[in-house]
């Protein structure tokens, strides 16, 4: 049994949209960390939420901290 494809469109329910955003953001940061480890790559990843909140990841301390 395979997963069903979801249609990519804006989620109308605000609470559901926030939960989905949070889960996908965690997954994105996890993948960035895995890529950095597996490929010995330096990665900087910046995400802004709909509310304007900043989320960032960098694989090394070389990248300056954004405040």
C-alpha positions as CSV (number, residue, x, y, z in Angstrom):
1,X,0.0,0.0,0.0
2,X,1.5,3.4,-1.0
3,X,0.9,6.8,0.3
4,X,-1.6,9.0,-1.5
5,X,-0.3,12.1,-3.2
6,X,-1.5,15.3,-1.6
7,X,-2.4,18.3,-3.6
8,X,0.0,21.2,-2.9
9,X,-2.1,24.2,-2.1
10,X,-2.5,26.7,0.7
11,X,-4.0,25.3,3.8
12,X,-7.0,27.4,4.8
13,X,-7.3,26.4,8.4
14,X,-4.8,28.6,10.3
15,X,-4.1,26.1,13.1
16,X,-3.5,23.2,10.7
17,X,-1.3,25.5,8.5
18,X,0.9,26.3,11.6
19,X,1.2,22.7,12.6
20,X,2.1,21.6,9.1
21,X,4.6,24.4,8.8
22,X,6.2,23.4,12.1
23,X,6.5,19.7,11.2
24,X,7.9,20.4,7.7
25,X,10.4,22.9,9.1
26,X,11.7,20.3,11.6
27,X,12.0,17.9,8.7
28,X,13.8,20.4,6.6
29,X,16.3,21.2,9.3
30,X,16.9,17.5,9.9
31,X,17.6,16.9,6.2
32,X,20.0,19.8,6.2
33,X,21.9,18.3,9.2
34,X,22.0,14.9,7.5
35,X,23.3,16.4,4.3
36,X,26.0,18.2,6.2
37,X,27.1,15.1,8.0
38,X,27.0,12.7,5.0
39,X,28.6,15.0,2.5
40,X,30.8,17.1,4.8
41,X,29.1,20.2,3.4
42,X,28.7,23.5,5.1
43,X,25.0,24.5,5.1
44,X,23.2,27.6,6.1
45,X,19.4,27.4,6.1
46,X,17.1,30.4,6.9
47,X,13.3,30.2,7.2
48,X,10.8,33.0,7.9
49,X,7.4,32.0,9.2
50,X,4.2,33.7,8.0
51,X,4.3,35.8,11.2
52,X,7.8,36.9,10.4
53,X,9.6,34.8,13.0
54,X,13.2,33.7,12.0
55,X,14.3,30.1,12.1
56,X,17.9,29.3,11.1
57,X,20.4,26.4,11.0
58,X,24.0,26.3,10.1
59,X,26.3,23.3,10.1
60,X,29.3,25.2,11.4
61,X,30.0,28.2,13.6
62,X,31.6,29.9,10.6
63,X,28.2,31.3,9.5
64,X,27.3,34.4,11.5
65,X,24.3,34.2,13.8
66,X,21.4,36.3,12.5
67,X,19.5,38.3,15.1
